[in-house]
Amino acid sequence: MRIVIGIDDSPQASVGAKWVAELPLTAADEVRVASIVERPVVIGPWGYIQTDVTARYLAEAWEGAQERARLAAEEAAAACAAMPCQVRVVVREGHPIDGLVRLVQEVGADLVVVGPHGRGRLESILLGSVSQALLHAMPASVLIAREPVSAPLRVLLATDGSPHSLDAALYLARFPLTPQARIEVLTAICAWSGGYAEYGAADLRDVVAHERRRAVEVIDAALEALEAGGKTGTPLIRHGDPKREILAAARELAADLIVTGARGVGGFRGLVLGSVSRAVSKAAPCSTLVVAHGAASTT
């Protein structure tokens, strides 16, 4: 697995690196700790201000920003020093998201890991509306790492039967977890918004029975995908709004990691770019992993 860890100089920036350091990686894996730093500018009411004074100030600010970026990346890399795989430090100039996308493309990364809150609010940029197109184009899965930092032992896989959620199950099947890790496979039944109209005057009990049969099929497909990678899971069917049920289940199970696909159907539609992913990723009590479509074939 090729992992890129996004770092800035905020106090919580190293959480992602510490999280990765807990994974059972091997010598065949690769980790890059990347700090993408933007060149400072001075903007006035009529645009950029360029004078001798601002030039000196910007030169000093740029030198300081580069140094802080280098130190932050090196400190984060030190958290991974005991890992058996190669760990490299990358410091570049540019916009954090643009720079990460380019680096991911260059190295063919399988996973991008960032901490919970950066000074540049990297998490909010990744999940917010301003950069939806950039996140949609991110050619790798994205993990938001949160404290407490430890190897994930209780994993919650949310699935809805869509191709993207099946990708998430296949990706998780090959994700480096310890043998002690346990996986709960959750799907949420929301009968009233799940196509009731198509049944016309059918009794609501028939609709609910149909939805439950479909939920069992969805979970069975995810369990089969996990088994293909040598992992097993426990089925969990809940009734209600998907985002609420995912968060509630995560809290009840004391989950260490929530895994979802990049897009879904029904209540999961637009999972990465829509309200469900923002709600889950921002309110989750643990780390969250959004699996990119097609990512399962690269791990």
N, C-alpha and C positions, 0 to 999 in steps of 0.2 A: 504494500500500500504506500502511495505517495501522498504525504500530508503537508499542507501549507498552514502555518499558524500566523494569523495576523496580529501584530503587536503595535501599540503606541506607548507613550510615556506616562500613561495614567496608572494609579496605584493598583488597579485590578487587571491590568493588561496581561500579567503573567499567568492568570488563571487558566487560560487555554493551554499554555505550555505544560503547566502542572497536571492538567487533566490528561493530556496526551501521554505524559510520562508514566501514568498509571496503567496504560494499555499494555497488554502482553505482545508487543511488537517483536519482530525478529531481525536478524542481520540483513534480510532481504528487503526490508522496508526503508523508506527515506523520509526524513523530516526536514522541512525548511522553515526557519523562523524569520518572518518577513516584516520589516517596518518600512512603510511607504510614507515619506514625509513631504509635505507641500511647501514650496518656496513661499516665504512671507511676502506680502505686498501691502502698500499703504494706499487706501482708496478714499478720495475726498468726494464732495458733492458733485464734481464734474468729471469724475473718473480717477484713473491712477495718478498719484502724485510722485513726480520724479525730480528731485533736487539733490544737491551735494549732501545735504544733511540726511535726507531719507535714504540716499544710496549707502551712506556709511552705516546708518541704523539697520537697514535691511541686510547688509553684508554680515554684520555681527549677529543679527537674529538668525540668519540662514546657517551660519556656522554653528550657533548654539543648537538649532533645531536638528541638524545632522548629528551632532554629538549626542544629544539626548536620545535620538532614534537608535543610534548604534549601541549605546549603553543599555537601553531598554531591550533591544533584541538579544544582546549578549547575555543579559541577566536571565531572560526567559529561556535561552538556549541552555544555560547552566542547569536549569531545572530538569532538562532532558539528558544531562551528561552521562547518567548511569545506564541509559538505554543501549541495547546491543546494535542498534542501527546507526547509520550516518546522520548527523545533525549539522545543518549548514545555516549560517546567518546571511540574510539578504537585506541590504538597505538600499532603497531607491528613492528617487525624486518622483513626485506625481500625486494625483488624487488617490486616496486610500483604496476606493473600490476599483477604479480603472487600473491601478497598479496591481492589485490582487488578481483581477481578471487576466491581465497579461501574463503574470507569473504562473498562474494556474494553467493557462494555455501552453506556455513554454515548456513546463515540466510534466504536463499531463497528469496533474494532481487528481487524486480520487476524493479528497476531503479538504475543506477549508474550515479552520477552527478559529473562533474569536472569543474573547472574554465577554462578560456580561455588560460592562459599561466602560467605554473608552473615553478619553478626553475629547476625541473627535466624534464620539457617539457612533462608533462603527456599527454597533448592533442596530441602533435606530435607523442608520442609513441603509443597512442591509434589508430591514423589514419595512421601511417606510415607503410612502407613495412616490417620493422624489426619484428614487432609484429603482423602481419596480422593473423597468426594462433591463437595467444592469443585472439585477439578481436573476431575472428570467434567463439572461444570457450566460450566467455563471456556469461553466462547464464542469462543475463539481458539486458534491453535496456540501451543505453548510451546517456546522455544529456550533451552537451557542453554549459555551461552557460556563457552568455556575458552581459556586461553592455550596456544600463542602466538596473538596476534591478527593476523589477516590475512584478505584476501578468500579464501573457500574455493575451492580449485582442484581438490581431490580429494574428491568427494562419493560417499558410499556410501548407496544407497537400498535398504532392506530391504523385501521384499514377499512376500506369501504368497497373493495372489489374492483376498483378502477385499475387500469394498467400501471398507473403511477404508484398506487399503494402496493401492488404486487412487486414492483421494482424495489420498494422499501423493504419488503419482506426478504427478497432475494439478496439485497445488499446487506441486511442485518445478518442473514445466514452466514455470510463470509466476513463479517466485521469481527475484529479481534476482541473477543470477550474472554474472561476467565471461565474455567469449567464450572465455577460456583454460580455463575450468572443465571438468573431465571427470567423468562420472557412471558409476559402476559399479552395476549393478542385481543385487542378490543375493537368492537364495532358498535355503533350506536344506531338504534332503531328510532326513527322519527316519522311515524306512520302518517301523521296529518300532513306533513310537507313532503312525503316521499312518494307521491303519485296516487293519492286517494281518488282523484277525479277519474283516472283511467278505469276504475272499477264500477263507475256509474252508481247504481243503487245497491251495490253489493253490501252485505252486512259488514259492519266495521270489524267484527271478529274475524271474518275471512281475510280482510286486508291485513290485520295484525298477524294472523297465522302465516300469510304469504310473506310478510316482511321478516318474520322470525325464521322461516325456512331459508329465505335469501341470506339472512345474517349468518346462519349456520354454514351455508355454502361459501360465503365470503371468508369466514374464519378458517374453514377447512382448506381453502386455496392458500391462505397465508401460512398455515401450519405445514402444508406440503412443501411450500417454498423454503421454509426454515429447515425442514428435514433434509432437503437437498444439500444443505451445507453442514449437516451433522448437528443441528440444533433442534430443540423441542420447545413448545410453547403451551400455555394454558389458555383455553378460550374464555372470553369475557364478553357477554352481551349485555348492553345497557340500553335503557329507554330514555330518550330526551335529546336535547340540542347537542350536536357533536362536540363543540368546543367546551361546553360546560361539563359534559360527561368525561371528556379527556382529562380536564383539569381536576375534576372531582376524583376520578380513579387514580390519578397520579398522587394525589394527597393521601387517599385512603391506603394505597399500596406502599407509600413512602418510596416512590420510584426515584431512581437515580438518573434515568434517561428516558425521554419521550421520543419516539421515532415515527415520522410521518412521510408520506410521499409528496412529490412536488405539486401535484394537482389531484383533484378527486372528482366525484360526482355527487349530486344531491347536496347534502350539508357540507361536504368537503370541497365543493367546486372552487377552483382558484386557490388551493390551499396555501401556496407560497405567497402569492401576491394579494390575497384577499383578507377579509376580516378574521377568518378562523385562525390562520397562521399567526397574525399579529397578536390576537388574543392569547393563543396558547404560548407562543414564544416569549411574550412580554410578561405574562402572568404566571408562567410555569414555575413550580417550586423546585425545579431541577433543570439539568441540562436538556437541550432539545436538538434533535438531528432531523433536518429536512433533506431527504434523499432526492438527488437530481434524476430526472427521467433518463433511463438508459444506463445509470451508474452501475447497476448490478453486473453488467457485462464487462466492466473494467476492473473490478476488484478481484 
